[in-house]
Amino acid sequence: MTALALTAQRLPAAIRQHWRTFAVIGAMVAIWLVAAVSVVRGGLQPALPEGALPAAQARLQAAAAATSATQLKQVSVNNALAMNAAIPIANAANPAAAPFRLASSGAADRLRSLDCLTAAVYYEAATEPLNGQRGVAQVVLNRVRHPAYPNTVCGVVFEGARRSTGCQFSFSCDGSLRRAPMAAHWGRARQVAEAALNGYVYAPVGWATHYHANYVVPYWASSLVKSANVGMHIFYRWRGGWGRPNAFGSRYAGVEPAIAWRGGFGQPLPAEAMSASARDALAAQAAVEAATVGSASVDSFQRAVLRRYEPFRRDTANAQIAERARADVNLSASQRWALSGEAGSGPPQRQLGRNNAAPAAEQPRELQGVRYRWDPAPPGAAPVNAPPPATGGNAVETAAR
């Protein structure tokens, strides 16, 4: 007790004498405490000035909205495969995600989260191998814990689904939900989703937050870090601090939104999306524009009516077919001859078709007076004298009576 009393008496004097040293020690202890709390709570980013974190998070959420499933380059499948293969997988560490827990949610919320995650796995990867489905489930749960996305499973899965563009998972806005799922595939997807919600981690995709099929090329693919190939899907994570494990600190909300997604999620068909008045206005405008170029007529009320088709005379139709055949550079020689009767540098030929058969006077003498019938003579018909059919042919030639 005497030693403690002496120390208590001398401490104020020591602080006054060495106050700078004590100030530095105090600052270091405060920084250590802040860092420890940040690690325990899964801090989103390294320490930032006051007000900087919300601004940075807002920019990240805007960037996430721009990485929608509909932002695809118009390239062929073969070109897409080559372009995706040309992007190397990053050499940086790709640690496995932490297990996901749903301990805070009630029974109804658990069922909703399971239903939504099953839908994502099914509609995104129903025919993929088991690991491909696990990768999809892992990305959904990674997003739940990332500040760029909603903090519920259903919120992540159906983010942007009420828009025709901007959905984060293409199945939620391309009409796929109008197709009822197949029971066997749905059951397998449900097993994958249930395992993921109970803490199963598919380690190869790490903390990936994006993926796409290898036969398409999104505009955003080059802005992210390519982390894995699993089945037909390529997985990516954010660059920099937002793609590291300590960025995934958002807490699961525990209350899932009640989204009635079955039957198309209320998505209107293109024709349904337009109101009746808007459709009538566009039709009237089209009719007026057509009338100015002479391609419309009027009804009994003298209103302009757009003609949907114009009947062709036979010779006019043949002329247009021949013109299109001559203009189409992709037609083979046999296709062009069949449509136009032109055989390159050779003599003109007649087009195929019954109405273009050569007159009897122009036919070879041995075929004059012979008619062709593609079905056998009806029962009871008088026998006809016919030359033997050509080898390999299926036409029945009968002499005209």
VOBA-244427 format. One line per 5 residues: for each residue x, y, z of N, C-alpha, C. Coordinates in steps of 0.02 Angstrom, whole numbers. Last residue first. Example, Ala and Ser with C-alpha at 12.3 -4.5 7.8 and 13.67 -1.06 7.14 Angstrom:
2
642/-112/354/684/-53/357/645/2/394; 660/-284/390/615/-225/390/660/-165/390
***
This chain:
401
-2692/-1966/-6024/-2740/-2002/-6064/-2780/-1953/-6105; -2518/-1959/-5998/-2583/-1924/-6000/-2630/-1960/-6045; -2429/-2079/-5909/-2445/-2049/-5974/-2514/-2017/-5971; -2348/-2040/-5759/-2402/-2076/-5793/-2417/-2040/-5858; -2227/-2059/-5638/-2242/-2030/-5703/-2297/-2072/-5737
-2198/-2018/-5478/-2233/-2069/-5518/-2254/-2036/-5583; -2047/-1981/-5396/-2104/-1958/-5433/-2133/-2017/-5473; -1931/-2010/-5333/-1992/-2032/-5299/-2054/-2007/-5334; -1774/-2079/-5391/-1826/-2030/-5389/-1887/-2057/-5352; -1678/-2179/-5399/-1674/-2134/-5343/-1730/-2084/-5339
-1690/-2186/-5573/-1660/-2216/-5513/-1654/-2164/-5458; -1850/-2143/-5639/-1778/-2134/-5636/-1751/-2162/-5570; -1976/-2267/-5677/-1952/-2208/-5642/-1876/-2205/-5642; -2020/-2320/-5844/-1993/-2337/-5777/-1966/-2274/-5743; -2166/-2241/-5915/-2096/-2262/-5919/-2070/-2278/-5849
-2330/-2306/-5909/-2281/-2256/-5885/-2212/-2284/-5895; -2494/-2324/-5942/-2429/-2344/-5967/-2379/-2290/-5947; -2609/-2355/-5810/-2580/-2311/-5861/-2513/-2340/-5881; -2765/-2427/-5759/-2692/-2428/-5763/-2668/-2383/-5820; -2894/-2330/-5685/-2872/-2371/-5741/-2796/-2370/-5744
-2921/-2338/-5508/-2906/-2300/-5569/-2880/-2347/-5623; -2938/-2408/-5392/-2989/-2416/-5443/-2975/-2379/-5507; -2863/-2286/-5286/-2888/-2355/-5296/-2942/-2357/-5349; -2761/-2165/-5375/-2812/-2184/-5326/-2837/-2254/-5339; -2585/-2178/-5401/-2653/-2176/-5430/-2703/-2198/-5378
-2480/-2090/-5280/-2500/-2148/-5321/-2571/-2139/-5348; -2422/-1924/-5307/-2454/-1974/-5266/-2476/-2032/-5310; -2369/-1836/-5394/-2326/-1854/-5338/-2360/-1903/-5290; -2364/-1841/-5568/-2406/-1843/-5509/-2365/-1871/-5451; -2345/-1763/-5722/-2312/-1788/-5661/-2362/-1787/-5603
-2376/-1811/-5893/-2389/-1770/-5834/-2360/-1805/-5772; -2327/-1799/-6059/-2320/-1837/-5997/-2334/-1789/-5938; -2325/-1727/-6173/-2384/-1767/-6161/-2380/-1808/-6098; -2150/-1739/-6189/-2211/-1706/-6208/-2271/-1753/-6199; -2037/-1809/-6164/-2076/-1790/-6106/-2141/-1755/-6124
-1973/-1830/-6283/-1992/-1890/-6247/-2034/-1874/-6185; -1945/-1700/-6326/-1999/-1736/-6359/-2021/-1797/-6318; -1922/-1579/-6195/-1896/-1632/-6239/-1953/-1675/-6265; -2020/-1428/-6203/-1996/-1487/-6168/-1967/-1537/-6217; -2075/-1325/-6270/-2004/-1318/-6256/-1977/-1380/-6221
-2208/-1357/-6280/-2170/-1352/-6343/-2096/-1349/-6331; -2252/-1348/-6148/-2244/-1415/-6178/-2202/-1412/-6241; -2156/-1227/-6053/-2212/-1248/-6095/-2198/-1314/-6129; -2077/-1264/-5895/-2071/-1246/-5966/-2133/-1267/-6005; -2143/-1199/-5742/-2123/-1255/-5784/-2121/-1234/-5858
-2181/-1107/-5649/-2127/-1087/-5694/-2103/-1145/-5738; -2272/-1159/-5564/-2296/-1108/-5610/-2242/-1085/-5659; -2196/-1247/-5485/-2243/-1274/-5533/-2262/-1222/-5585; -2020/-1215/-5464/-2090/-1202/-5448/-2136/-1225/-5503; -1868/-1124/-5498/-1904/-1183/-5475/-1977/-1165/-5461
-1836/-1029/-5648/-1842/-1037/-5576/-1880/-1101/-5559; -1729/-1075/-5784/-1796/-1059/-5758/-1797/-1071/-5682; -1574/-991/-5819/-1613/-1050/-5804/-1682/-1028/-5780; -1456/-923/-5934/-1513/-915/-5888/-1551/-980/-5880; -1292/-1000/-5942/-1353/-976/-5974/-1409/-969/-5924
-1165/-946/-5820/-1197/-992/-5866/-1258/-962/-5898; -1114/-865/-5723/-1094/-850/-5792/-1127/-895/-5843; -1248/-885/-5616/-1182/-856/-5625/-1169/-839/-5698; -1383/-923/-5647/-1332/-971/-5628/-1263/-944/-5642; -1545/-871/-5605/-1479/-852/-5630/-1427/-900/-5603
-1665/-893/-5546/-1654/-924/-5611/-1587/-906/-5641; -1693/-845/-5418/-1692/-798/-5474/-1684/-830/-5542; -1702/-955/-5329/-1744/-896/-5321/-1749/-853/-5383; -1613/-1053/-5372/-1681/-1072/-5355/-1727/-1012/-5351; -1495/-979/-5389/-1528/-1006/-5448/-1600/-1024/-5433
-1467/-952/-5255/-1481/-896/-5300/-1516/-921/-5363; -1446/-1081/-5207/-1500/-1041/-5180/-1518/-984/-5227; -1332/-1118/-5282/-1395/-1156/-5291/-1454/-1117/-5263; -1238/-1025/-5237/-1257/-1026/-5308/-1323/-1063/-5318; -1293/-952/-5079/-1253/-997/-5120/-1278/-996/-5192
-1301/-787/-5016/-1334/-844/-5046/-1284/-887/-5084; -1240/-672/-4973/-1229/-732/-4933/-1262/-794/-4962; -1274/-564/-5045/-1209/-593/-5060/-1197/-658/-5022; -1418/-517/-5115/-1394/-552/-5055/-1329/-588/-5071; -1458/-469/-5237/-1425/-422/-5191/-1394/-457/-5130
-1521/-573/-5302/-1460/-545/-5332/-1422/-501/-5283; -1628/-591/-5215/-1579/-645/-5224/-1515/-619/-5254; -1697/-473/-5233/-1667/-487/-5168/-1615/-542/-5173; -1738/-493/-5366/-1695/-436/-5349/-1660/-447/-5282; -1820/-605/-5355/-1759/-609/-5395/-1711/-553/-5377
-1922/-551/-5277/-1883/-608/-5252/-1817/-613/-5289; -1970/-452/-5362/-1939/-433/-5299/-1897/-489/-5270; -2019/-531/-5467/-1966/-482/-5480/-1931/-462/-5415; -2117/-605/-5403/-2059/-640/-5431/-2002/-592/-5444; -2206/-500/-5373/-2174/-538/-5319/-2112/-574/-5344
-2244/-461/-5502/-2211/-413/-5457/-2174/-449/-5401; -2305/-575/-5550/-2244/-553/-5583/-2206/-503/-5540; -2415/-584/-5463/-2365/-637/-5465/-2300/-613/-5497; -2448/-436/-5366/-2458/-478/-5424/-2402/-529/-5428; -2472/-425/-5191/-2428/-422/-5249/-2458/-462/-5306
-2556/-327/-5067/-2553/-387/-5109/-2511/-374/-5171; -2481/-261/-4927/-2504/-242/-4993/-2500/-304/-5038; -2514/-233/-4754/-2484/-271/-4808/-2514/-246/-4873; -2561/-133/-4671/-2514/-181/-4643/-2483/-226/-4696; -2586/35/-4689/-2592/-30/-4721/-2539/-76/-4693
-2660/140/-4571/-2597/113/-4597/-2609/44/-4627; -2779/259/-4602/-2768/190/-4579/-2705/164/-4612; -2856/411/-4562/-2799/377/-4593/-2788/309/-4561; -3031/425/-4580/-2972/425/-4537/-2916/386/-4571; -3156/426/-4637/-3104/470/-4665/-3044/478/-4618
-3237/329/-4594/-3243/393/-4558/-3189/442/-4581; -3204/219/-4666/-3268/249/-4682/-3278/315/-4646; -3025/252/-4684/-3082/209/-4670/-3146/247/-4686; -2893/272/-4804/-2939/300/-4754/-2996/251/-4745; -2721/221/-4815/-2786/233/-4844/-2831/261/-4789
-2545/242/-4845/-2603/232/-4801/-2666/246/-4840; -2435/280/-4915/-2440/209/-4898/-2498/196/-4850; -2400/411/-4946/-2444/374/-4991/-2451/301/-4976; -2333/483/-4856/-2293/452/-4908/-2335/406/-4952; -2429/526/-4770/-2390/578/-4805/-2346/547/-4860
-2478/413/-4711/-2520/447/-4761/-2480/498/-4801; -2381/383/-4616/-2386/341/-4675/-2426/374/-4730; -2408/481/-4522/-2344/483/-4557/-2346/440/-4620; -2535/437/-4483/-2527/503/-4513/-2462/507/-4552; -2503/312/-4427/-2548/316/-4484/-2541/383/-4521
-2421/349/-4321/-2393/308/-4375/-2437/312/-4437; -2514/419/-4243/-2456/455/-4271/-2426/416/-4329; -2600/314/-4209/-2625/370/-4248/-2568/409/-4281; -2512/235/-4134/-2542/208/-4195/-2568/264/-4240; -2484/321/-4027/-2430/301/-4072/-2457/273/-4137
-2612/330/-3971/-2578/391/-3995/-2523/373/-4044; -2638/199/-3933/-2680/231/-3983/-2646/292/-4013; -2537/181/-3836/-2536/140/-3896/-2578/172/-3951; -2580/275/-3741/-2515/284/-3773/-2511/243/-3837; -2703/220/-3704/-2702/286/-3736/-2636/298/-3771
-2661/99/-3645/-2704/99/-3706/-2702/165/-3741; -2486/101/-3599/-2557/110/-3585/-2596/111/-3651; -2365/-23/-3608/-2389/39/-3636/-2464/44/-3624; -2344/-148/-3559/-2311/-93/-3524/-2337/-25/-3549; -2399/-239/-3644/-2437/-220/-3585/-2408/-159/-3550
-2301/-257/-3738/-2364/-228/-3760/-2406/-204/-3701; -2199/-313/-3657/-2189/-249/-3691/-2254/-217/-3713; -2277/-370/-3502/-2251/-383/-3569/-2242/-316/-3605; -2229/-321/-3337/-2275/-319/-3395/-2240/-340/-3459; -2197/-414/-3195/-2166/-382/-3252/-2215/-380/-3311
-2233/-475/-3078/-2272/-418/-3101/-2243/-382/-3160; -2153/-584/-3068/-2136/-527/-3026/-2174/-465/-3048; -2186/-699/-3136/-2158/-644/-3175/-2143/-582/-3135; -2231/-797/-3053/-2274/-777/-3108/-2249/-716/-3146; -2163/-738/-2898/-2186/-792/-2941/-2233/-766/-2995
-2134/-632/-2813/-2097/-636/-2876/-2123/-691/-2923; -2175/-535/-2701/-2215/-585/-2738/-2186/-592/-2808; -2082/-511/-2562/-2083/-497/-2634/-2121/-553/-2669; -2061/-446/-2416/-2110/-493/-2445/-2118/-476/-2519; -1894/-433/-2355/-1952/-402/-2387/-1997/-456/-2419
-1839/-501/-2200/-1840/-505/-2272/-1902/-469/-2301; -1743/-456/-2070/-1813/-452/-2092/-1814/-448/-2168; -1606/-459/-2053/-1647/-506/-2015/-1720/-506/-2034; -1499/-389/-2107/-1555/-352/-2077/-1599/-397/-2035; -1330/-421/-2077/-1392/-445/-2106/-1451/-414/-2069
-1215/-287/-2080/-1250/-338/-2043/-1315/-357/-2079; -1066/-261/-2172/-1137/-245/-2163/-1172/-303/-2128; -935/-292/-2200/-954/-284/-2131/-1027/-267/-2120; -832/-318/-2300/-896/-353/-2296/-922/-352/-2224; -707/-266/-2295/-759/-223/-2323/-829/-253/-2314
-617/-360/-2253/-643/-314/-2202/-695/-266/-2229; -583/-431/-2374/-629/-460/-2325/-658/-409/-2275; -588/-319/-2518/-554/-357/-2466/-603/-380/-2412; -648/-235/-2607/-649/-307/-2623/-615/-350/-2572; -627/-108/-2564/-696/-132/-2566/-702/-205/-2584
-490/-85/-2581/-515/-102/-2515/-586/-129/-2516; -467/-148/-2751/-449/-109/-2692/-481/-132/-2628; -610/-202/-2848/-540/-183/-2841/-529/-146/-2775; -727/-336/-2813/-710/-265/-2821/-635/-255/-2816; -720/-491/-2907/-728/-452/-2846/-708/-380/-2860
-798/-618/-3010/-757/-558/-3001/-769/-529/-2931; -810/-767/-3109/-823/-730/-3048/-773/-673/-3039; -896/-844/-3240/-834/-811/-3221/-850/-765/-3162; -975/-1000/-3280/-976/-934/-3250/-906/-909/-3232; -982/-1131/-3316/-989/-1081/-3370/-989/-1010/-3344
-873/-1187/-3193/-923/-1206/-3243/-923/-1155/-3300; -789/-1053/-3138/-824/-1112/-3112/-879/-1130/-3161; -648/-959/-3117/-691/-988/-3168/-723/-1051/-3138; -605/-811/-3021/-615/-883/-3029/-657/-898/-3090; -575/-672/-3023/-550/-714/-2968/-558/-789/-2979
-541/-519/-3091/-564/-587/-3108/-533/-635/-3059; -592/-369/-3030/-537/-418/-3025/-566/-487/-3039; -661/-244/-3143/-659/-283/-3082/-601/-333/-3084; -664/-187/-3267/-654/-142/-3210/-650/-179/-3144; -696/-280/-3363/-626/-259/-3359/-612/-213/-3300
-837/-292/-3348/-792/-348/-3330/-720/-325/-3320; -930/-198/-3386/-895/-186/-3323/-843/-239/-3307; -994/-241/-3500/-950/-182/-3505/-906/-175/-3443; -991/-421/-3517/-1018/-358/-3488/-968/-301/-3497; -1006/-536/-3634/-954/-491/-3610/-987/-428/-3583
-1048/-713/-3637/-1066/-642/-3644/-1008/-601/-3615; -1008/-840/-3610/-1026/-825/-3679/-1053/-755/-3689; -989/-862/-3475/-929/-851/-3516/-945/-836/-3589; -1097/-766/-3369/-1084/-824/-3411/-1026/-810/-3458; -1033/-683/-3222/-1072/-684/-3284/-1055/-747/-3323
-1028/-603/-3061/-1013/-659/-3106/-1054/-649/-3170; -979/-524/-2909/-1005/-521/-2977/-988/-587/-3013; -916/-535/-2789/-982/-502/-2788/-1014/-500/-2857; -809/-645/-2699/-834/-620/-2764/-904/-590/-2755; -726/-689/-2599/-773/-636/-2584/-799/-605/-2649
-710/-854/-2664/-689/-804/-2616/-744/-754/-2599; -731/-957/-2748/-750/-891/-2774/-732/-836/-2725; -686/-1072/-2674/-651/-1050/-2735/-670/-981/-2761; -773/-1098/-2557/-711/-1059/-2552/-682/-1035/-2618; -925/-1088/-2509/-892/-1113/-2569/-829/-1071/-2579
-982/-1132/-2352/-943/-1083/-2390/-913/-1117/-2450; -1127/-1150/-2253/-1081/-1181/-2301/-1047/-1126/-2342; -1221/-1090/-2168/-1149/-1080/-2154/-1102/-1113/-2202; -1352/-1099/-2203/-1332/-1132/-2140/-1257/-1129/-2128; -1358/-1047/-2328/-1387/-1008/-2273/-1371/-1037/-2205
-1301/-1154/-2399/-1266/-1089/-2396/-1293/-1047/-2339; -1399/-1253/-2384/-1332/-1264/-2357/-1295/-1198/-2349; -1505/-1194/-2453/-1512/-1208/-2382/-1443/-1219/-2350; -1455/-1189/-2585/-1471/-1127/-2550/-1474/-1138/-2474; -1444/-1326/-2614/-1385/-1283/-2617/-1397/-1219/-2576
-1578/-1364/-2603/-1529/-1394/-2559/-1465/-1352/-2557; -1634/-1289/-2707/-1654/-1275/-2638/-1604/-1305/-2589; -1580/-1350/-2819/-1562/-1281/-2804/-1579/-1263/-2732; -1646/-1473/-2811/-1573/-1471/-2803/-1550/-1401/-2786; -1779/-1431/-2830/-1760/-1465/-2768/-1685/-1463/-2757
-1774/-1380/-2959/-1789/-1335/-2904/-1768/-1367/-2837; -1752/-1495/-3033/-1700/-1444/-3031/-1711/-1396/-2973; -1877/-1559/-3007/-1814/-1592/-2990/-1758/-1541/-2984; -1977/-1466/-3052/-1974/-1488/-2982/-1905/-1517/-2964; -1947/-1321/-3144/-1953/-1394/-3145/-1937/-1421/-3076
-2040/-1165/-3126/-1979/-1207/-3119/-1996/-1281/-3122; -2130/-1078/-3251/-2132/-1115/-3188/-2071/-1160/-3184; -2088/-926/-3321/-2086/-999/-3330/-2085/-1032/-3262; -2079/-797/-3282/-2144/-819/-3308/-2146/-894/-3319; -1950/-773/-3252/-1993/-792/-3196/-2063/-811/-3219
-1892/-726/-3369/-1881/-796/-3350/-1929/-819/-3296; -1901/-592/-3401/-1959/-634/-3414/-1951/-707/-3394; -1793/-520/-3361/-1796/-538/-3432/-1855/-584/-3448; -1776/-491/-3228/-1806/-439/-3269/-1810/-458/-3343; -1717/-596/-3161/-1770/-559/-3126/-1804/-506/-3169
-1613/-646/-3232/-1675/-685/-3232/-1733/-645/-3202; -1503/-561/-3211/-1543/-554/-3272/-1610/-591/-3269; -1477/-468/-3071/-1477/-537/-3095/-1527/-541/-3152; -1493/-332/-3064/-1427/-359/-3048/-1421/-433/-3067; -1571/-227/-3184/-1575/-281/-3136/-1506/-310/-3125
-1562/-133/-3286/-1535/-115/-3221/-1540/-169/-3169; -1716/-133/-3373/-1643/-131/-3374/-1620/-111/-3304; -1845/-141/-3331/-1826/-184/-3387/-1750/-184/-3397; -1868/-149/-3153/-1848/-111/-3213/-1830/-160/-3268; -1887/-228/-3049/-1947/-196/-3076/-1931/-152/-3135
-1763/-269/-3006/-1802/-315/-3047/-1864/-283/-3076; -1672/-205/-2925/-1682/-179/-2992/-1728/-220/-3036; -1644/-349/-2833/-1627/-279/-2840/-1634/-257/-2913; -1673/-479/-2798/-1720/-444/-2841/-1706/-369/-2847; -1564/-518/-2718/-1583/-558/-2776/-1626/-518/-2824
-1560/-421/-2614/-1503/-429/-2661/-1526/-464/-2725; -1683/-442/-2551/-1666/-376/-2578/-1609/-379/-2628; -1673/-573/-2509/-1721/-557/-2562/-1706/-489/-2592; -1571/-553/-2411/-1562/-599/-2467/-1609/-582/-2524; -1521/-387/-2362/-1565/-445/-2356/-1555/-489/-2417
-1455/-266/-2379/-1432/-312/-2327/-1483/-366/-2310; -1410/-213/-2546/-1457/-221/-2491/-1433/-273/-2441; -1238/-154/-2575/-1299/-190/-2593/-1347/-193/-2534; -1120/-101/-2533/-1145/-78/-2598/-1214/-106/-2614; -1078/-160/-2414/-1116/-97/-2410/-1142/-72/-2477
-1107/-336/-2401/-1066/-282/-2430/-1108/-217/-2431; -1182/-444/-2365/-1137/-416/-2314/-1095/-359/-2340; -1249/-478/-2480/-1289/-460/-2422/-1246/-425/-2370; -1144/-520/-2562/-1174/-454/-2573/-1215/-431/-2513; -1123/-648/-2514/-1070/-598/-2509/-1098/-528/-2516
-1242/-708/-2552/-1230/-696/-2481/-1172/-649/-2469; -1222/-710/-2693/-1280/-677/-2664/-1267/-660/-2591; -1105/-786/-2703/-1105/-716/-2725/-1163/-678/-2694; -1151/-912/-2659/-1100/-876/-2621/-1098/-802/-2640; -1240/-949/-2760/-1266/-937/-2692/-1215/-897/-2651
-1147/-966/-2865/-1200/-916/-2870/-1227/-899/-2801; -1070/-1073/-2816/-1040/-1008/-2828/-1091/-952/-2833; -1163/-1177/-2816/-1136/-1152/-2752/-1104/-1084/-2760; -1180/-1196/-2951/-1236/-1170/-2912/-1212/-1143/-2845; -1053/-1246/-2983/-1077/-1186/-3015/-1135/-1155/-2977
-1053/-1364/-2909/-1009/-1309/-2888/-1029/-1243/-2922; -1145/-1442/-2981/-1159/-1423/-2913/-1116/-1363/-2891; -1160/-1379/-3152/-1139/-1427/-3101/-1151/-1399/-3031; -1313/-1303/-3216/-1242/-1301/-3202/-1224/-1359/-3154; -1446/-1290/-3236/-1414/-1345/-3270/-1339/-1347/-3259
-1476/-1177/-3157/-1513/-1239/-3147/-1477/-1299/-3177; -1426/-1045/-3132/-1380/-1102/-3143/-1415/-1169/-3134; -1523/-946/-3120/-1457/-927/-3145/-1415/-988/-3164; -1635/-1008/-3071/-1641/-972/-3135/-1574/-951/-3163; -1579/-1071/-2951/-1615/-1108/-3004/-1612/-1070/-3070
-1520/-969/-2875/-1480/-1028/-2895/-1513/-1063/-2953; -1630/-882/-2860/-1569/-859/-2892/-1528/-918/-2917; -1721/-966/-2793/-1738/-939/-2858/-1676/-916/-2895; -1652/-986/-2673/-1665/-1043/-2717/-1682/-1019/-2787; -1659/-858/-2621/-1593/-885/-2640/-1601/-945/-2685
-1798/-850/-2598/-1765/-803/-2644/-1697/-830/-2667; -1819/-954/-2506/-1855/-953/-2569/-1819/-909/-2620; -1738/-916/-2399/-1725/-979/-2433/-1759/-980/-2502; -1801/-796/-2363/-1731/-794/-2386/-1714/-858/-2423; -1927/-847/-2326/-1920/-800/-2381/-1849/-798/-2408
-1892/-928/-2217/-1924/-958/-2276/-1918/-912/-2336; -1841/-831/-2130/-1798/-885/-2154/-1827/-917/-2217; -1955/-756/-2106/-1900/-726/-2143/-1851/-778/-2169; -2031/-848/-2034/-2057/-823/-2098/-2001/-792/-2139; -1948/-869/-1921/-1964/-924/-1965/-1988/-899/-2033
-1830/-729/-1905/-1884/-773/-1884/-1899/-826/-1935; -1652/-703/-1888/-1715/-698/-1924/-1766/-747/-1897; -1528/-719/-1828/-1571/-665/-1803/-1639/-662/-1837; -1458/-820/-1891/-1482/-832/-1824/-1532/-780/-1801; -1402/-848/-2013/-1468/-818/-2012/-1499/-823/-1943
-1235/-827/-2074/-1281/-851/-2023/-1347/-813/-2026; -1102/-882/-2175/-1160/-838/-2168/-1209/-869/-2118; -924/-891/-2153/-991/-923/-2154/-1046/-872/-2142; -821/-786/-2257/-841/-811/-2191/-909/-844/-2196; -735/-839/-2407/-781/-797/-2370/-796/-827/-2302
-559/-866/-2433/-628/-890/-2431/-671/-842/-2390; -447/-756/-2524/-469/-793/-2464/-543/-813/-2467; -345/-746/-2635/-418/-749/-2643/-446/-788/-2583; -204/-644/-2676/-238/-692/-2631/-313/-688/-2639; -170/-614/-2851/-176/-594/-2781/-213/-647/-2741
-175/-644/-2983/-129/-683/-2942/-134/-667/-2868; -329/-655/-3074/-282/-617/-3033/-238/-664/-2991; -342/-729/-3233/-364/-731/-3163/-310/-697/-3120; -341/-626/-3383/-313/-676/-3337/-344/-673/-3267; -436/-619/-3524/-428/-585/-3460/-402/-635/-3409
-455/-705/-3630/-396/-662/-3632/-385/-624/-3567; -577/-763/-3609/-517/-804/-3596/-454/-762/-3595; -660/-661/-3652/-659/-679/-3581/-597/-720/-3564; -632/-662/-3790/-620/-601/-3750/-617/-617/-3675; -675/-791/-3827/-605/-771/-3836/-588/-711/-3792
-812/-786/-3797/-770/-837/-3766/-696/-817/-3770; -851/-681/-3882/-857/-674/-3809/-812/-724/-3773; -831/-736/-4007/-790/-678/-3987/-792/-669/-3911; -930/-836/-4002/-859/-854/-4010/-813/-797/-3989; -1046/-759/-3988/-1027/-805/-3935/-953/-823/-3941
-1023/-585/-4036/-1044/-653/-4048/-1019/-698/-3992; -1075/-437/-3947/-1023/-478/-3979/-1051/-549/-3988; -1116/-305/-3877/-1147/-342/-3932/-1093/-380/-3971; -1096/-309/-3700/-1071/-290/-3766/-1104/-334/-3819; -1218/-272/-3575/-1178/-320/-3613/-1156/-291/-3680
-1297/-242/-3447/-1245/-202/-3479/-1196/-247/-3517; -1382/-319/-3374/-1403/-303/-3442/-1351/-261/-3480; -1341/-334/-3245/-1336/-393/-3288/-1353/-377/-3361; -1248/-187/-3195/-1307/-228/-3199/-1297/-285/-3249; -1159/-92/-3137/-1136/-160/-3156/-1196/-207/-3159
-1215/23/-3090/-1193/22/-3160/-1170/-46/-3184; -1233/-4/-2957/-1293/-1/-3000/-1274/-3/-3074; -1102/8/-2914/-1133/-58/-2914/-1195/-59/-2958; -1083/145/-2923/-1043/101/-2966/-1074/32/-2970; -1171/184/-2823/-1184/205/-2892/-1145/162/-2941
-1106/127/-2715/-1173/103/-2732/-1192/124/-2802; -989/205/-2716/-985/133/-2728/-1053/105/-2748; -1038/330/-2683/-1006/320/-2748/-1003/247/-2766; -1083/301/-2554/-1131/322/-2605/-1102/313/-2674; -962/273/-2491/-1012/220/-2498/-1063/238/-2550
-903/399/-2493/-872/344/-2530/-921/286/-2541; -994/467/-2410/-984/488/-2480/-953/433/-2521; -980/396/-2288/-1044/397/-2324/-1037/418/-2397; -837/424/-2266/-863/357/-2276/-931/357/-2310; -818/560/-2243/-792/532/-2305/-822/464/-2319
-860/605/-2120/-902/620/-2177/-879/588/-2242; -696/620/-2059/-767/622/-2043/-807/642/-2105; -575/521/-2152/-598/582/-2119/-673/581/-2108; -555/345/-2117/-567/400/-2164/-587/461/-2125; -472/193/-2094/-496/254/-2064/-500/310/-2115
-522/69/-2220/-476/99/-2174/-502/166/-2149; -692/5/-2219/-635/34/-2252/-584/56/-2201; -780/-66/-2136/-791/-64/-2208/-729/-42/-2245; -743/-182/-2003/-742/-115/-2032/-746/-115/-2107; -795/-283/-1914/-787/-293/-1986/-787/-227/-2023
-795/-262/-1780/-858/-249/-1814/-853/-260/-1889; -660/-290/-1753/-713/-331/-1723/-778/-323/-1760; -596/-187/-1823/-586/-256/-1843/-641/-300/-1816; -641/-74/-1753/-655/-80/-1825/-648/-152/-1849; -589/-96/-1627/-661/-96/-1636/-680/-105/-1709
-452/-84/-1659/-479/-148/-1633/-554/-151/-1642; -443/49/-1701/-428/-5/-1748/-457/-72/-1724; -474/113/-1580/-516/123/-1639/-506/68/-1689; -366/69/-1500/-434/51/-1482/-482/59/-1541; -257/127/-1567/-262/54/-1561/-333/32/-1545
-284/262/-1548/-284/235/-1616/-291/159/-1614; -270/268/-1408/-334/283/-1439/-339/255/-1510; -134/236/-1393/-184/192/-1363/-252/203/-1395; -77/346/-1457/-66/279/-1484/-118/230/-1457; -116/449/-1372/-140/448/-1441/-133/379/-1472
-46/413/-1255/-119/415/-1255/-148/412/-1325; 86/429/-1298/62/363/-1277/-14/360/-1278; 87/567/-1321/98/521/-1377/73/451/-1360; 65/613/-1190/17/629/-1244/25/582/-1303; 176/568/-1122/112/540/-1104/59/554/-1157
273/650/-1184/277/577/-1190/210/544/-1175; 230/776/-1143/231/759/-1214/232/683/-1224; 245/775/-1004/177/775/-1032/176/757/-1106; 341/758/-901/348/722/-965/280/720/-1001; 303/839/-794/371/843/-819/379/813/-888
172/807/-768/189/876/-784/258/882/-814; 187/670/-743/148/691/-802/164/763/-821; 262/675/-624/291/645/-684/254/666/-747; 169/734/-539/231/770/-554/264/742/-617; 69/635/-537/54/701/-565/117/740/-582
148/525/-479/121/523/-548/104/592/-575; 183/533/-343/233/554/-392/205/559/-463; 70/485/-276/93/553/-262/140/578/-316; 57/357/-327/2/403/-339/24/475/-326; 175/303/-275/167/309/-348/112/359/-364
148/305/-138/203/345/-164/196/355/-239; 41/214/-136/30/283/-115/85/328/-142; 103/98/-177/50/126/-218/37/199/-201; 191/79/-69/218/90/-137/166/121/-182; 100/59/35/145/117/38/173/133/-31
41/-60/0/0/0/0/43/62/0
***
